[in-house]
């Protein structure tokens, strides 16, 4: 007897990417579509919330249609809908939430709001080689730097976080100091491949004291001061910054693994695509006999597939937002989530 699969539509609209994903309980990820607003915001040097919200309104429905067509499905084949409820830009979140709740009401199926960082945390589960629970998660993006003890889906304990700039934010701001344009992080990483390792030595912030919290604001300032003295050495400064930032992350990951006794590390979020970071953490993993997992590159940045996956697990566990309230959570602590 064939059992009808549970099919979840995921909608991501927390910032400047409109992402749609469709996930099946039988065959996994069926399709995903994405539109990035990078070129739209480039002339402003950063994300403009109002422009981001308006663009989500224009893109979401066509992307949903494309994802359904790619999966050879119709709206009536959907069993549940997941959407990013927070954290993120309020206006952008309202777009995804409104569309999701409207579709769920019209189709008479459940909807679930997903924590954006839980989506990133679970994104490596979309890969062929999946991490096993429990594990330490390093979540690194433009807005977040978190070390999390993960025992199961929803059972999260924050071990450390940034006290000021997130690491992705520090990459972007340092790139702006160097005049590299927007988006800054990838531009800085590209320039760093041309620099000389060791020409400058930047500090590894907060590694000379116990604890698992981060601070990257001072590292950005150190880069600014170095650039003021050596304006013709952009590539060497980019290299020094990247090496210092990635080694700082590695040192904290090593401490977290030692503290928890776990033998698996998951690294997710936009900065997890950084090649130097992967090299540093892979080398650490070999020395510690720790398995290190990353999302596939297409799922490092914001995307609908990770929201579909995270929402799928919660819908399958019987969780849903049945009141049809278009509720968003621009600020949302990961530890508030319910374990399943």
C-alpha positions as CSV (number, residue, x, y, z in Angstrom):
1,X,0.0,0.0,0.0
2,X,1.5,3.3,-1.1
3,X,1.5,6.1,1.5
4,X,1.0,9.6,0.2
5,X,4.1,11.7,0.9
6,X,4.0,14.7,3.2
7,X,5.0,17.6,1.0
8,X,6.2,20.9,2.5
9,X,6.5,24.2,0.8
10,X,9.2,26.5,2.4
11,X,9.3,30.3,2.0
12,X,12.4,32.3,3.0
13,X,12.1,36.1,3.0
14,X,14.1,37.3,6.1
15,X,16.4,39.7,4.3
16,X,17.5,40.2,0.7
17,X,16.9,36.7,-0.8
18,X,13.5,35.3,-1.8
19,X,13.9,31.6,-1.5
20,X,11.3,28.8,-2.2
21,X,11.9,25.1,-1.4
22,X,9.7,22.0,-1.7
23,X,10.5,19.0,0.5
24,X,9.0,15.5,0.4
25,X,8.9,12.9,3.2
26,X,9.6,10.2,0.6
27,X,12.2,11.6,-1.7
28,X,13.7,14.6,0.1
29,X,14.2,18.0,-1.6
30,X,12.2,18.2,-4.8
31,X,13.0,21.7,-6.0
32,X,14.2,25.1,-4.9
33,X,14.2,28.5,-6.5
34,X,15.9,31.7,-5.4
35,X,16.2,35.3,-6.3
36,X,19.0,37.4,-4.7
37,X,18.6,41.1,-4.4
38,X,22.4,41.7,-4.3
39,X,22.5,43.8,-7.4
40,X,19.4,45.8,-6.3
41,X,21.1,46.9,-3.1
42,X,24.6,47.2,-4.4
43,X,24.2,50.9,-5.3
44,X,23.3,51.7,-1.7
45,X,26.2,49.7,-0.2
46,X,23.8,47.6,1.9
47,X,20.3,46.3,2.3
48,X,17.5,48.8,2.2
49,X,14.6,47.2,4.2
50,X,11.8,48.9,2.3
51,X,13.2,47.9,-1.1
52,X,13.8,44.4,0.1
53,X,10.2,44.0,1.2
54,X,8.8,45.3,-2.0
55,X,10.9,43.0,-4.0
56,X,9.8,40.0,-2.0
57,X,6.2,40.8,-2.9
58,X,7.1,40.8,-6.6
59,X,9.2,37.6,-6.5
60,X,7.5,35.2,-4.1
61,X,4.5,34.0,-6.1
62,X,6.4,33.5,-9.4
63,X,9.1,31.6,-7.6
64,X,6.5,29.4,-5.9
65,X,5.0,28.6,-9.4
66,X,8.5,27.8,-10.7
67,X,9.3,25.5,-7.8
68,X,5.9,23.7,-8.2
69,X,6.5,23.3,-12.0
70,X,10.0,22.0,-11.4
71,X,8.6,19.4,-9.0
72,X,5.7,18.6,-11.3
73,X,3.3,19.5,-8.6
74,X,0.2,21.7,-8.0
75,X,-0.8,23.7,-5.0
76,X,-3.3,21.0,-4.1
77,X,-0.4,18.5,-3.7
78,X,1.1,20.4,-0.8
79,X,0.5,19.0,2.7
80,X,2.0,21.9,4.7
81,X,3.7,25.3,4.4
82,X,6.7,26.6,6.3
83,X,7.9,30.2,6.4
84,X,10.6,32.2,8.0
85,X,9.0,33.8,11.1
86,X,12.2,35.4,12.4
87,X,14.7,36.7,13.1
88,X,15.1,39.2,10.2
89,X,13.7,42.5,8.7
90,X,10.2,43.0,9.9
91,X,8.8,44.1,6.6
92,X,10.5,41.2,4.7
93,X,9.3,38.7,7.2
94,X,5.7,40.0,6.9
95,X,5.7,39.3,3.2
96,X,6.6,35.6,3.6
97,X,4.3,35.2,6.6
98,X,1.3,36.7,4.9
99,X,1.7,34.6,1.7
100,X,2.2,31.4,3.7
101,X,-0.7,31.9,6.0
102,X,-3.0,32.9,3.1
103,X,-2.0,29.8,1.1
104,X,-2.4,27.6,4.1
105,X,-5.9,29.0,4.8
106,X,-7.0,28.7,1.2
107,X,-5.7,25.1,0.9
108,X,-6.8,24.1,4.4
109,X,-3.4,22.8,5.3
110,X,-1.2,23.6,8.3
111,X,1.5,26.3,8.4
112,X,4.5,26.6,10.6
113,X,6.8,29.6,11.4
114,X,10.5,28.6,11.2
115,X,13.4,30.2,13.1
116,X,15.8,31.4,10.4
117,X,18.9,30.1,12.2
118,X,17.4,26.7,12.8
119,X,17.0,26.5,9.1
120,X,20.7,27.2,8.7
121,X,21.6,24.8,11.5
122,X,19.7,22.0,9.7
123,X,20.8,22.8,6.2
124,X,23.7,20.2,6.3
125,X,21.0,17.6,6.6
126,X,20.2,18.3,2.9
127,X,23.6,16.9,2.0
128,X,24.3,13.2,1.2
129,X,26.6,12.9,4.2
130,X,24.4,13.9,7.1
131,X,25.7,14.8,10.6
132,X,24.3,12.7,13.5
133,X,23.1,14.2,16.7
134,X,24.4,15.4,19.1
135,X,26.8,18.0,17.6
136,X,28.3,21.4,18.1
137,X,27.0,23.9,15.6
138,X,28.8,27.1,14.5
139,X,26.3,29.4,12.9
140,X,28.1,32.2,11.0
141,X,26.4,34.8,8.9
142,X,26.1,38.5,8.3
143,X,23.8,38.9,11.4
144,X,24.8,36.1,13.7
145,X,27.8,34.3,15.2
146,X,26.7,31.5,17.5
147,X,28.1,28.3,19.0
148,X,25.3,26.0,19.9
149,X,25.1,22.6,21.7
150,X,22.6,20.6,19.6
151,X,21.2,17.4,21.1
152,X,18.2,17.0,18.8
153,X,16.0,19.2,16.7
154,X,14.9,22.1,18.9
155,X,17.1,21.1,21.8
156,X,19.6,23.9,21.7
157,X,21.9,25.5,24.2
158,X,23.8,28.6,23.2
159,X,27.4,28.2,24.3
160,X,28.8,31.4,22.9
161,X,27.9,34.4,20.7
162,X,29.3,37.6,19.4
163,X,29.2,40.5,21.9
164,X,29.3,43.0,19.0
165,X,29.7,42.5,15.2
166,X,28.8,39.1,13.7
167,X,31.7,37.7,11.8
168,X,30.0,38.2,8.5
169,X,29.2,41.8,9.4
170,X,32.9,42.3,10.3
171,X,33.9,40.8,6.8
172,X,31.5,43.3,5.1
173,X,32.6,46.3,7.1
174,X,36.3,45.5,6.6
175,X,35.7,45.1,2.9
176,X,34.0,48.6,2.9
177,X,37.1,50.0,4.6
178,X,39.2,48.6,1.8
179,X,36.8,50.0,-0.8
180,X,35.8,46.6,-2.2
181,X,32.1,47.3,-2.7
182,X,29.0,45.2,-1.9
183,X,28.6,42.4,-1.0
184,X,31.8,42.8,0.9
185,X,32.5,39.4,2.4
186,X,33.0,37.4,-0.8
187,X,35.0,40.3,-2.3
188,X,37.3,40.4,0.7
189,X,37.8,36.6,0.5
190,X,38.6,36.8,-3.2
191,X,41.2,39.6,-2.6
192,X,42.7,37.6,0.3
193,X,43.8,34.9,-2.1
194,X,46.2,37.4,-3.6
195,X,47.8,38.5,-0.3
196,X,50.9,37.3,1.5
197,X,50.2,35.3,4.7
198,X,52.3,36.7,7.5
199,X,52.9,40.1,6.1
200,X,50.6,41.4,8.8
201,X,49.5,39.7,12.0
202,X,46.1,40.6,13.3
203,X,44.8,39.7,16.9
204,X,42.6,36.7,17.6
205,X,40.0,38.5,19.7
206,X,39.0,37.0,23.1
207,X,41.1,33.8,22.6
208,X,43.4,34.9,25.4
209,X,40.7,34.3,28.0
210,X,38.3,31.5,28.9
211,X,34.8,31.3,27.4
212,X,33.2,30.8,24.0
213,X,31.9,34.3,23.2
214,X,33.2,36.3,20.3
215,X,34.1,39.9,19.5
216,X,35.0,41.1,16.0
217,X,34.6,44.8,16.3
218,X,38.2,45.3,17.4
219,X,39.5,43.2,14.5
220,X,37.7,45.5,12.1
221,X,39.2,48.5,13.8
222,X,42.7,46.9,13.6
223,X,42.1,46.5,9.9
224,X,41.1,50.1,9.5
225,X,44.2,51.3,11.4
226,X,46.5,49.0,9.4
227,X,45.0,50.3,6.1
228,X,45.5,53.9,7.2
229,X,49.3,53.1,7.6
230,X,49.6,50.8,4.5
231,X,47.0,52.0,1.9
232,X,48.8,50.2,-0.9
233,X,48.6,46.7,0.7
234,X,44.9,45.9,0.5
235,X,45.4,42.2,-0.4
236,X,47.8,41.6,2.5
237,X,45.4,43.3,4.9
238,X,42.5,41.2,3.5
239,X,44.6,38.1,4.0
240,X,45.6,39.0,7.6
241,X,41.9,39.8,8.5
242,X,40.6,36.5,7.0
243,X,43.3,34.4,8.7
244,X,42.7,36.1,12.1
245,X,38.9,35.8,11.8
246,X,38.9,32.1,10.7
247,X,41.5,31.1,13.3
248,X,39.4,32.8,16.0
249,X,36.4,30.8,15.0
250,X,38.5,27.6,15.0
251,X,39.8,28.2,18.4
252,X,36.4,28.7,19.9
253,X,35.0,25.6,18.0
254,X,37.8,23.5,19.5
255,X,37.0,24.7,23.0
256,X,33.3,24.0,22.5
257,X,34.0,20.4,21.3
258,X,36.3,19.9,24.2
259,X,33.7,21.3,26.6
260,X,30.8,19.2,25.3
261,X,32.8,16.0,24.5
262,X,31.0,15.8,21.1
263,X,32.8,14.4,18.1
264,X,30.8,16.2,15.4
265,X,30.9,19.9,14.3
266,X,28.3,21.5,12.0
267,X,29.2,24.8,10.3
268,X,26.4,26.7,8.6
269,X,25.3,30.2,7.5
270,X,26.7,32.3,4.7
271,X,30.3,32.5,6.0
272,X,30.4,28.7,6.0
273,X,31.1,28.9,2.3
274,X,34.4,30.6,3.0
275,X,37.2,28.4,1.7
276,X,39.8,29.4,4.3
277,X,37.4,28.7,7.1
278,X,36.7,25.3,5.8
279,X,40.4,24.5,5.4
280,X,41.1,25.7,9.0
281,X,38.2,23.7,10.5
282,X,38.9,20.6,8.4
283,X,42.5,20.6,9.7
284,X,41.3,21.0,13.3
285,X,38.8,18.1,12.7
286,X,41.6,15.8,11.5
287,X,43.7,16.6,14.6
288,X,40.8,16.1,17.0
289,X,39.2,13.1,15.1
290,X,36.1,15.2,14.7
291,X,33.7,15.0,11.8
292,X,33.0,18.4,10.3
293,X,29.9,19.0,8.2
294,X,28.9,21.9,6.0
295,X,25.8,22.6,3.8
296,X,26.2,22.3,0.1
297,X,27.4,25.6,-1.2
298,X,24.1,26.5,-2.7
299,X,22.5,26.2,0.8
300,X,25.1,28.2,2.7
301,X,23.3,31.5,2.1
302,X,19.6,32.1,2.7
303,X,17.4,29.7,0.8
304,X,13.9,28.2,0.8
305,X,15.2,24.6,0.9
306,X,16.4,24.9,4.5
307,X,13.1,26.5,5.6
308,X,11.1,23.7,3.9
309,X,13.3,21.1,5.7
310,X,13.1,22.7,9.1
311,X,9.4,23.3,8.8
312,X,8.9,19.7,7.5
313,X,10.3,18.2,10.7
314,X,8.1,20.4,12.9
315,X,4.9,19.8,10.8
316,X,5.5,16.1,10.9
317,X,5.8,16.3,14.7
318,X,2.3,17.9,14.8
319,X,3.4,21.5,15.3
320,X,1.6,24.3,13.4
321,X,0.4,27.9,13.6
322,X,-3.3,27.2,13.5
323,X,-4.6,30.6,14.5
324,X,-3.7,32.1,11.0
325,X,-2.1,35.1,12.8
326,X,0.5,36.8,10.6
327,X,2.9,36.9,13.5
328,X,6.6,37.6,13.0
329,X,9.6,37.6,15.4
330,X,12.3,40.0,14.2
331,X,14.2,39.1,17.3
332,X,14.0,35.4,18.4
333,X,16.2,33.5,20.8
334,X,17.1,30.1,19.4
335,X,16.8,28.5,22.9
336,X,13.1,29.4,22.9
337,X,12.3,26.7,20.3
338,X,10.4,23.6,21.3
339,X,12.3,20.3,21.0
340,X,10.8,17.6,18.9
